[in-house]
Amino acid sequence: MLAGSDLTVIRRGRRLLDGVTLAVPGASLTALIGPNGAGKSTLLHVLSGALTPEAGQVRFLDRPLGDWPRADLARRRAVLPQSSTLSFPFRALDVVLMGRSAHAGRSSHDHDLAVAVAALTAVDALALAERIYPTLSGGERQRVQLARVMAQIWTDDDGEGQGRTPRVLLLDEPTNNLDLLHQHQLMRFARHLADQGVGVLAVLHDPNLAALYADRMVVLADGRMVADGPVDAVMTEAVIARVFGLPVTVQRHPTRGTPHLVPV
């Protein structure tokens, strides 16, 4: 669905990405992990079209990303950044409605409002709808922003807003500022989107959290891809020790059976 090939990014003489190739297929949740400075956010920015690489190309639905009209791409591809600065006294509902700007002229206000309410409900944030956005906590803001990007790519293929229209969602450290409950709520929602056909790529710091919800794990280090494959194949003692420099043992989650890292 979304694919970057041989991506290289150089800034101030440093290779932030060095020939990285990555595909984000539909109906899947891919977790992107790696140490600080590995190039994870840079890769996400290139895949989103926000950053142009020195070499390589990004294609969406077999079409170069740059060939897409901006509004058409925005209705199919959404990005949740690490942080979103907004100081104006908008209601949380108004912030979510901003995600509907790509649908201007194609959707009525009443429909946009219904979508915004549905998106807030989906991320357990409907109670925040009338709150003033700058007064929200970091975690509350993150949930509102997730609702905004979901409203951006919302379709009417079925009652939940998910369906056959190809769409991709890029999440840059989406669990930042979230408490334990809402970390798992967010990841369950991302998992639900993938099950409904959306291609989801999430930059995550916690391999154990990633393993609970992802189909696939990609590991970056020093701007290069170290591993890419099913979670069981990637989340091994050797890979984690090599990339993070942390000796671990791999156990199994007691109820889910997924790999679980324990430092030794």
C-alpha positions as CSV (number, residue, x, y, z in Angstrom):
1,M,0.0,0.0,0.0
2,L,2.6,2.5,1.2
3,A,6.2,1.7,0.3
4,G,9.6,3.4,0.5
5,S,12.5,2.1,-1.4
6,D,16.2,2.7,-0.9
7,L,15.5,5.8,1.3
8,T,18.5,8.0,2.2
9,V,18.4,11.2,4.2
10,I,21.5,13.2,4.9
11,R,21.6,16.2,7.2
12,R,24.7,18.2,8.1
13,G,26.8,15.4,6.7
14,R,25.1,12.7,8.8
15,R,23.1,9.9,7.3
16,L,19.9,9.8,9.2
17,L,18.6,7.1,6.9
18,D,20.9,4.9,4.8
19,G,19.2,2.9,2.0
20,V,16.1,1.9,4.0
21,T,13.4,0.0,2.2
22,L,10.0,-0.5,4.0
23,A,6.5,-1.4,2.9
24,V,3.4,-0.7,5.0
25,P,0.7,-3.2,3.7
26,G,-3.0,-2.8,4.3
27,A,-4.8,-4.7,7.0
28,S,-1.7,-4.8,9.2
29,L,-0.1,-3.2,12.2
30,T,3.7,-2.7,11.9
31,A,5.7,-1.6,14.9
32,L,8.9,0.4,14.3
33,I,11.3,0.2,17.2
34,G,14.9,1.2,17.8
35,P,17.1,3.3,20.1
36,N,17.0,7.1,20.3
37,G,18.5,8.6,17.2
38,A,18.0,5.5,15.1
39,G,16.0,7.3,12.4
40,K,12.5,6.2,13.3
41,S,10.8,9.6,13.1
42,T,12.8,10.6,10.1
43,L,11.6,7.5,8.3
44,L,8.0,8.2,9.2
45,H,8.4,11.8,8.0
46,V,9.7,10.6,4.6
47,L,6.9,8.0,4.3
48,S,4.4,10.7,5.1
49,G,5.8,13.1,2.4
50,A,6.8,15.7,5.0
51,L,10.5,15.2,4.3
52,T,12.1,14.6,0.9
53,P,14.9,12.1,0.8
54,E,18.2,12.6,-1.0
55,A,17.7,9.2,-2.6
56,G,14.9,6.7,-3.0
57,Q,11.2,7.0,-3.5
58,V,7.9,6.7,-1.7
59,R,4.9,5.3,-3.5
60,F,1.3,5.0,-2.3
61,L,-0.9,2.6,-4.1
62,D,1.8,2.2,-6.7
63,R,1.9,5.9,-7.4
64,P,4.7,8.2,-6.4
65,L,3.7,10.2,-3.4
66,G,4.5,13.5,-5.0
67,D,2.0,12.8,-7.8
68,W,-1.0,12.7,-5.5
69,P,-3.1,15.8,-5.2
70,R,-2.7,17.0,-1.6
71,A,-6.4,16.7,-0.7
72,D,-6.8,13.2,-2.2
73,L,-3.7,12.0,-0.3
74,A,-4.9,13.6,2.9
75,R,-8.2,11.6,2.7
76,R,-6.2,8.4,2.5
77,R,-3.1,9.0,4.6
78,A,-3.0,10.6,8.0
79,V,-0.1,11.2,10.4
80,L,-0.1,11.6,14.2
81,P,3.0,13.5,15.2
82,Q,4.8,13.2,18.5
83,S,3.4,16.5,19.6
84,S,1.0,19.1,18.3
85,T,1.2,22.7,19.4
86,L,-2.1,24.6,19.6
87,S,-2.6,27.5,21.9
88,F,-5.8,28.9,20.6
89,P,-8.9,28.3,22.8
90,F,-10.6,25.8,20.6
91,R,-12.8,23.1,21.9
92,A,-11.5,19.6,21.6
93,L,-14.4,18.9,19.2
94,D,-13.2,21.8,17.0
95,V,-9.7,20.3,16.9
96,V,-11.1,17.0,15.6
97,L,-13.2,18.8,13.0
98,M,-10.0,20.3,11.6
99,G,-9.3,16.8,10.4
100,R,-12.2,17.1,8.1
101,S,-10.7,20.0,6.1
102,A,-9.6,17.6,3.3
103,H,-13.3,16.7,2.8
104,A,-14.4,20.3,2.2
105,G,-17.0,20.4,-0.6
106,R,-17.5,16.7,-0.4
107,S,-19.1,16.4,3.0
108,S,-21.8,18.4,4.8
109,H,-21.2,20.0,8.2
110,D,-23.7,17.7,9.9
111,H,-21.8,14.7,8.5
112,D,-18.5,16.1,9.5
113,L,-19.8,16.6,13.0
114,A,-21.1,13.1,13.2
115,V,-17.7,11.8,12.1
116,A,-15.9,13.9,14.7
117,V,-18.2,12.6,17.5
118,A,-17.7,9.0,16.3
119,A,-13.9,9.5,16.2
120,L,-13.9,10.9,19.7
121,T,-16.0,8.1,20.9
122,A,-13.7,5.5,19.3
123,V,-10.7,6.8,21.3
124,D,-12.6,7.2,24.6
125,A,-12.5,11.0,24.4
126,L,-16.1,12.0,23.8
127,A,-16.2,13.4,27.4
128,L,-13.5,15.9,26.3
129,A,-15.5,17.3,23.4
130,E,-16.5,20.6,25.0
131,R,-13.2,21.1,26.9
132,I,-10.8,23.8,25.8
133,Y,-7.9,22.1,24.1
134,P,-5.0,24.0,25.8
135,T,-6.4,23.1,29.2
136,L,-6.2,19.4,28.5
137,S,-3.4,17.1,29.9
138,G,-0.8,15.7,27.6
139,G,-2.5,12.4,27.4
140,E,-5.9,13.9,26.8
141,R,-4.5,16.0,24.0
142,Q,-2.9,12.9,22.4
143,R,-6.3,11.2,22.4
144,V,-8.0,14.2,20.8
145,Q,-5.2,14.3,18.1
146,L,-5.7,10.7,17.4
147,A,-9.5,11.4,16.9
148,R,-8.5,14.2,14.6
149,V,-6.4,12.0,12.3
150,M,-9.0,9.3,12.3
151,A,-11.7,11.9,11.3
152,Q,-9.3,12.9,8.4
153,I,-9.3,9.4,6.8
154,W,-12.8,8.3,8.0
155,T,-14.9,6.7,5.3
156,D,-18.5,5.5,5.1
157,D,-17.9,2.0,3.8
158,D,-19.5,0.7,7.0
159,G,-21.0,1.9,10.2
160,E,-17.6,2.1,12.0
161,G,-16.0,4.3,9.4
162,Q,-13.7,1.5,8.3
163,G,-13.9,-0.4,5.1
164,R,-12.6,-1.1,1.7
165,T,-11.1,2.3,0.8
166,P,-7.3,1.9,1.0
167,R,-5.9,4.0,3.8
168,V,-2.8,4.3,5.9
169,L,-2.2,5.7,9.4
170,L,1.3,6.7,10.6
171,L,1.7,7.1,14.3
172,D,4.9,8.7,15.7
173,E,5.3,7.6,19.3
174,P,1.5,7.6,19.9
175,T,1.7,6.4,23.5
176,N,3.8,9.3,24.7
177,N,2.1,11.1,27.7
178,L,-0.5,8.3,28.0
179,D,-1.1,6.5,31.2
180,L,-1.1,2.7,31.2
181,L,-4.8,2.3,30.5
182,H,-4.8,4.6,27.6
183,Q,-1.6,3.2,26.1
184,H,-3.4,-0.1,25.7
185,Q,-6.7,1.5,24.6
186,L,-4.8,3.3,21.9
187,M,-3.0,0.2,20.7
188,R,-6.2,-1.8,20.8
189,F,-7.8,0.8,18.6
190,A,-4.8,0.7,16.2
191,R,-5.1,-3.1,16.1
192,H,-8.9,-2.7,15.4
193,L,-8.1,-0.3,12.5
194,A,-5.6,-2.8,11.0
195,D,-8.2,-5.6,11.3
196,Q,-10.6,-3.4,9.4
197,G,-8.1,-2.9,6.5
198,V,-6.1,0.1,7.4
199,G,-2.3,0.0,7.1
200,V,-0.9,1.2,10.4
201,L,2.8,2.0,11.1
202,A,3.5,2.9,14.7
203,V,6.8,4.2,16.1
204,L,7.0,2.7,19.6
205,H,9.6,2.7,22.4
206,D,8.3,-0.3,24.3
207,P,9.0,-3.7,22.5
208,N,6.7,-5.5,24.9
209,L,3.8,-3.2,24.1
210,A,4.5,-3.5,20.4
211,A,4.6,-7.3,20.6
212,L,1.1,-7.5,22.1
213,Y,-0.6,-5.7,19.2
214,A,1.6,-5.8,16.1
215,D,1.7,-8.3,13.3
216,R,5.2,-7.3,12.3
217,M,8.2,-5.5,13.8
218,V,10.8,-3.4,12.1
219,V,14.0,-2.5,13.9
220,L,16.2,0.5,13.0
221,A,19.6,1.4,14.3
222,D,22.0,4.1,13.0
223,G,19.7,4.8,10.1
224,R,19.8,1.2,8.8
225,M,17.3,-1.6,9.0
226,V,18.5,-4.3,11.3
227,A,15.4,-6.6,11.3
228,D,12.0,-6.8,9.6
229,G,9.5,-9.6,10.0
230,P,6.9,-11.3,12.2
231,V,7.2,-10.3,15.9
232,D,8.4,-13.8,17.0
233,A,11.2,-13.7,14.4
234,V,12.4,-10.2,15.3
235,M,12.0,-9.9,19.0
236,T,14.8,-12.2,20.0
237,E,17.5,-11.9,22.6
238,A,20.2,-11.5,19.9
239,V,18.5,-8.6,18.1
240,I,17.6,-6.7,21.3
241,A,21.1,-7.1,22.7
242,R,22.6,-6.0,19.4
243,V,20.4,-2.9,18.9
244,F,19.8,-1.7,22.5
245,G,22.9,-3.1,24.2
246,L,20.7,-4.6,26.8
247,P,21.0,-8.3,27.8
248,V,17.5,-9.8,28.0
249,T,15.7,-13.1,28.1
250,V,12.6,-13.7,26.0
251,Q,9.7,-15.2,27.9
252,R,6.0,-15.6,26.9
253,H,3.2,-13.4,27.9
254,P,1.1,-15.5,30.3
255,T,-2.2,-15.1,28.5
256,R,-1.4,-13.8,25.0
257,G,1.6,-16.0,24.2
258,T,3.5,-13.1,22.6
259,P,7.2,-12.6,23.3
260,H,8.0,-10.6,26.4
261,L,11.4,-9.2,27.2
262,V,12.9,-9.3,30.7
263,P,16.2,-7.6,31.4
264,V,18.8,-10.0,33.0
